[in-house]
Amino acid sequence: MHCTHVVLDFGGTVTDLYLILAAFLLLNLLMALWRIARGPTPADRLLASLLFGTGGVAVLLLLAYAEGGQTLVDAALVFTLLAVITGAAFVRRVWGKEGNGHS
């Protein structure tokens, strides 16, 4: 994976832009972590945890393109699979207890 060093209007390179976007996404992940801790409903926690998984994958991909490493792309793929499994397990655990006859 090769990242070209295109100079942008503000004087930075595309790599700098990737790192700025990764930092912004990390800030969003902190807010999602706060939402997971505070709730107030299980649905809020589920959406925040899915955002955490998606944001984490996005950060890993941005860092992979900024640094040019395939290892972070592989880690992002693993986290994508784990996010899907975690979301499904959370839905089954929380909404399966309601006993609506469909679980």
Backbone bond lengths (Angstrom), bond angles and torsions (degrees), N, CA, C in turn:
res aa  C-N    CA-C-N  psi(-1)  N-CA   C-N-CA  omega(-1)  CA-C   N-CA-C  phi
1 M - - - 1.431 - - 1.530 107.85 -
2 H 1.300 116.68 126.87 1.455 120.88 -175.50 1.524 109.24 -122.48
3 C 1.315 116.21 130.34 1.457 121.68 179.31 1.525 108.51 -104.73
4 T 1.312 116.19 119.10 1.454 119.17 177.79 1.514 109.53 -77.82
5 H 1.292 115.44 146.10 1.459 121.05 -178.04 1.523 109.50 -97.90
6 V 1.309 115.51 79.76 1.451 122.05 177.56 1.522 107.51 -86.69
7 V 1.310 116.36 132.10 1.464 120.65 179.36 1.520 108.35 -85.18
8 L 1.328 115.84 127.89 1.458 121.85 -179.04 1.526 110.45 -91.15
9 D 1.315 116.54 174.79 1.466 122.12 -177.69 1.521 112.65 -60.60
10 F 1.331 117.72 -33.73 1.454 119.68 -177.12 1.529 112.49 -85.89
11 G 1.319 117.16 7.14 1.456 120.91 175.37 1.515 114.51 94.67
12 G 1.313 118.14 -8.92 1.456 121.02 179.88 1.516 111.42 -91.53
13 T 1.308 115.31 177.18 1.462 120.66 178.13 1.518 109.15 -105.45
14 V 1.323 115.24 173.21 1.456 120.37 177.58 1.518 110.18 -61.89
15 T 1.323 117.34 -35.33 1.462 121.49 177.51 1.524 110.39 -60.68
16 D 1.321 117.30 -41.23 1.465 120.63 176.80 1.519 110.70 -61.97
17 L 1.330 116.10 -40.72 1.464 120.17 178.86 1.528 110.77 -62.98
18 Y 1.333 117.21 -41.92 1.462 121.01 177.43 1.528 110.99 -60.15
19 L 1.312 116.41 -42.16 1.467 120.00 -179.23 1.526 111.46 -68.76
20 I 1.332 117.61 -36.98 1.467 121.08 176.78 1.527 109.94 -65.53
21 L 1.325 117.14 -43.70 1.466 120.21 177.87 1.526 111.52 -64.67
22 A 1.314 117.70 -37.50 1.467 121.05 177.60 1.530 110.22 -64.15
23 A 1.332 117.41 -40.46 1.469 120.27 177.84 1.525 110.77 -65.18
24 F 1.323 116.94 -39.47 1.470 120.45 177.71 1.527 110.68 -63.60
25 L 1.315 117.20 -42.48 1.458 120.54 178.09 1.523 111.87 -66.03
26 L 1.324 117.39 -35.07 1.466 119.82 175.88 1.526 111.10 -63.81
27 L 1.319 117.12 -36.34 1.459 120.46 175.05 1.526 110.51 -63.69
28 N 1.329 116.97 -40.51 1.462 120.43 175.78 1.526 111.48 -63.25
29 L 1.322 116.84 -35.80 1.462 120.13 178.73 1.525 111.32 -67.11
30 L 1.309 116.86 -34.65 1.471 119.61 174.90 1.519 111.12 -63.46
31 M 1.324 116.56 -40.09 1.460 120.00 177.50 1.532 110.81 -66.72
32 A 1.327 116.87 -37.00 1.465 120.17 176.96 1.521 110.81 -65.99
33 L 1.316 116.79 -37.78 1.463 120.30 177.30 1.522 110.90 -63.22
34 W 1.329 116.02 -38.48 1.475 120.39 176.18 1.529 109.99 -63.61
35 R 1.332 117.77 -41.25 1.465 121.37 179.99 1.525 110.94 -67.26
36 I 1.324 117.69 -36.30 1.472 120.23 177.35 1.521 110.00 -63.37
37 A 1.319 116.77 -40.70 1.467 120.48 -178.77 1.523 111.99 -71.99
38 R 1.328 118.43 -37.03 1.463 121.77 -174.00 1.524 113.93 -88.37
39 G 1.292 118.28 -29.26 1.467 120.00 -178.83 1.511 111.75 83.13
40 P 1.275 121.72 -125.33 1.455 130.78 3.06 1.522 113.70 -85.76
41 T 1.334 118.05 -18.55 1.457 119.17 -178.31 1.534 109.28 -111.29
42 P 1.321 116.38 160.62 1.467 118.94 176.27 1.530 112.82 -60.07
43 A 1.325 117.28 -31.52 1.467 119.94 178.91 1.529 110.56 -65.02
44 D 1.342 117.19 -38.84 1.464 120.46 176.47 1.521 110.83 -62.52
45 R 1.306 115.91 -41.84 1.458 119.81 179.30 1.527 111.57 -65.98
46 L 1.337 116.41 -38.87 1.459 120.55 178.86 1.522 110.54 -63.70
47 L 1.323 117.50 -48.31 1.456 120.19 -179.10 1.523 111.61 -63.90
48 A 1.324 116.69 -38.60 1.463 119.79 178.47 1.528 110.98 -66.91
49 S 1.326 117.23 -38.31 1.464 118.83 179.05 1.518 111.19 -69.71
50 L 1.339 118.04 -34.52 1.457 120.12 175.34 1.527 110.79 -68.16
51 L 1.342 116.78 -37.83 1.457 120.48 174.74 1.522 110.48 -63.73
52 F 1.325 115.92 -37.16 1.462 120.25 178.57 1.528 110.23 -62.58
53 G 1.320 116.58 -43.21 1.456 119.95 178.80 1.520 112.25 -66.40
54 T 1.324 117.29 -45.09 1.455 121.52 -179.61 1.522 111.32 -66.86
55 G 1.313 116.49 -42.77 1.466 120.34 178.79 1.512 111.99 -65.80
56 G 1.315 116.35 -38.39 1.463 119.92 177.38 1.512 112.00 -63.33
57 V 1.316 116.67 -40.57 1.461 120.86 177.42 1.532 110.18 -65.08
58 A 1.332 116.28 -42.02 1.467 119.75 179.37 1.530 111.31 -62.97
59 V 1.325 116.76 -41.49 1.470 120.14 178.15 1.521 110.54 -62.82
60 L 1.322 116.52 -44.40 1.464 119.70 179.31 1.527 111.90 -62.32
61 L 1.337 117.06 -40.48 1.458 119.51 179.26 1.523 111.75 -68.10
62 L 1.329 117.54 -40.48 1.464 120.16 177.20 1.527 111.12 -62.89
63 L 1.329 116.41 -42.58 1.463 119.21 177.76 1.525 111.78 -66.62
64 A 1.335 116.51 -34.83 1.462 119.78 177.92 1.524 110.69 -64.37
65 Y 1.327 116.42 -42.51 1.466 118.92 179.21 1.521 111.31 -71.99
66 A 1.304 118.28 -32.15 1.468 120.87 178.94 1.526 110.95 -70.84
67 E 1.324 116.73 -38.65 1.458 120.78 -176.99 1.524 113.13 -95.61
68 G 1.331 117.03 -15.72 1.453 120.28 178.89 1.511 114.03 77.21
69 G 1.328 118.36 28.73 1.452 120.44 -177.51 1.517 113.17 -109.24
70 Q 1.316 116.12 137.27 1.458 121.99 178.40 1.531 111.80 -78.83
71 T 1.314 117.62 -22.87 1.462 121.40 -176.95 1.522 111.72 -61.94
72 L 1.327 116.92 -40.48 1.466 119.77 179.84 1.527 111.96 -69.32
73 V 1.318 117.12 -30.26 1.465 120.17 175.59 1.529 109.45 -66.46
74 D 1.322 116.67 -41.77 1.464 120.20 177.53 1.533 110.91 -63.36
75 A 1.327 117.03 -41.48 1.461 120.54 177.40 1.519 110.84 -63.95
76 A 1.328 117.51 -37.12 1.464 120.99 178.11 1.524 111.18 -64.25
77 L 1.320 116.63 -38.75 1.467 119.92 177.29 1.520 111.54 -64.82
78 V 1.317 117.20 -39.98 1.466 120.78 177.47 1.529 110.27 -64.56
79 F 1.337 116.98 -43.54 1.462 120.11 178.66 1.525 111.85 -64.70
80 T 1.322 117.07 -32.38 1.467 120.01 176.71 1.524 110.59 -63.47
81 L 1.312 116.43 -45.24 1.465 119.85 177.85 1.523 111.42 -64.26
82 L 1.325 116.75 -41.34 1.467 119.84 178.86 1.527 111.99 -65.46
83 A 1.328 117.85 -35.10 1.467 120.87 179.13 1.523 110.91 -65.46
84 V 1.320 116.80 -40.00 1.468 119.86 178.47 1.523 110.68 -65.11
85 I 1.314 116.98 -45.80 1.465 121.13 -179.68 1.527 110.65 -64.66
86 T 1.328 116.82 -41.16 1.460 120.43 179.40 1.518 111.35 -63.89
87 G 1.321 116.98 -43.73 1.465 120.37 178.60 1.515 112.12 -61.55
88 A 1.323 116.68 -43.80 1.464 120.47 179.13 1.528 111.30 -65.17
89 A 1.317 117.22 -41.13 1.468 120.50 179.00 1.524 111.05 -66.20
90 F 1.327 117.07 -38.26 1.461 120.51 179.90 1.520 110.84 -65.78
91 V 1.331 116.38 -43.57 1.473 120.00 178.99 1.516 110.24 -63.37
92 R 1.309 117.17 -43.09 1.463 119.79 -179.52 1.530 111.44 -65.69
93 R 1.325 116.67 -38.16 1.464 120.62 -178.45 1.522 111.90 -70.46
94 V 1.327 117.21 -45.81 1.466 120.62 -174.43 1.514 111.50 -79.92
95 W 1.329 117.37 -52.01 1.452 118.81 -175.14 1.520 112.63 -85.93
96 G 1.319 118.16 -12.43 1.457 120.58 175.60 1.521 112.21 -74.51
97 K 1.346 117.11 -21.57 1.466 121.69 -179.91 1.517 112.89 -77.75
98 E 1.338 117.53 -15.61 1.458 119.69 -175.94 1.524 112.20 -69.25
99 G 1.328 116.70 -18.86 1.454 119.69 175.42 1.501 113.79 67.39
100 N 1.331 117.53 43.45 1.446 119.84 -179.02 1.516 112.35 -87.41
101 G 1.315 117.28 6.02 1.457 121.69 176.04 1.509 114.18 84.84
102 H 1.332 117.59 -0.53 1.462 120.40 -178.23 1.513 112.23 -108.57
103 S 1.322 120.50 8.78 1.466 120.64 -176.76 1.499 112.77 -92.98
